[in-house]
Amino acid sequence: MTATRTLRHHALATTALLMLAAPQAMAADLAPAQEPVPQATMDAIAAQSPWQVRVRGIGVITHDSGSVDQIGGSGLSYSDSVIPELDISYYLTDNIAAELILGTTSASVYGEGTIEGLGKIGKTWVLPPTLTLQYHFTGLGAFKPYVGAGVNYTMFYNQSGDAASSLDVKDSFGAALQVGADYMINEHWGVNIDVKKLFLRPDYETTIGGTTYTGKAKLDPWLVGAGVTYRF
């Protein structure tokens, strides 16, 4: 009888332990496995904001070509300048971005060829907002080169004559090509170099000595710049 009671007590104890352990085992089986997200992955996710801005200093180098329709052998040249530029980019994908380029400068117009004796004909301010669509190359680490093409609409304002009594350069559309690269110091900050070519050939009208002349100013400037990049 003693042995039978002992076996019965062991059986009851084992059953009780199994009943207590079963819910905990089932809860462990049902709980989803969660692994910590690596810090590098979290940094990469944080760096994926589609917005980016750049501030550059650029040199505006004009082509120095053009003519006066009514005067054979005439030519035109234009002053170069160094200006600040603000660029705002939006990444549609990792590789494709749209960039709006903003900056303004003044340009003096000089007579060349048969009208070189006129010297400075006049001066105008130029505002050429430019929108480009860019392809950004990936897989090169911190070095991020890109190419782009787009369109600009150039507005001329605050125009005045010197040798001419008046100068009116017409607003015009033009094409734009772009190549550049960012070197990212971290996920937000980088340095940038950039070269753009604007195809800018506006018509103009000027009055000299009481006679009105017309023609085309072929500025076609290069915009060569360097600056700082910030990716939000």
HELIX and SHEET records of a PDB file:
HELIX    1   1 THR A    2  LEU A   30  1                                  29    
HELIX    2   2 GLN A   39  ALA A   46  1                                   8    
HELIX    3   3 GLU A  116  LEU A  118  5                                   3    
SHEET    1   A11 SER A  74  TYR A  78  0                                        
SHEET    2   A11 THR A 105  GLY A 113 -1                                        
SHEET    3   A11 LYS A 120  LEU A 127 -1                                        
SHEET    4   A11 PHE A 143  GLY A 161 -1                                        
SHEET    5   A11 THR A 130  HIS A 136 -1                                        
SHEET    6   A11 ILE A  96  LEU A 102 -1                                        
SHEET    7   A11 SER A  81  TYR A  91 -1                                        
SHEET    8   A11 TRP A  51  ILE A  61 -1                                        
SHEET    9   A11 TRP A 222  ARG A 231 -1                                        
SHEET   10   A11 TRP A 189  PHE A 199 -1                                        
SHEET   11   A11 SER A 172  MET A 184 -1                                        
SHEET    1   B 4 SER A  65  VAL A  68  0                                        
SHEET    2   B 4 THR A 211  LYS A 218 -1                                        
SHEET    3   B 4 ASP A 203  ILE A 208 -1                                        
SHEET    4   B 4 SER A 166  VAL A 169 -1                                        
END                                                                             
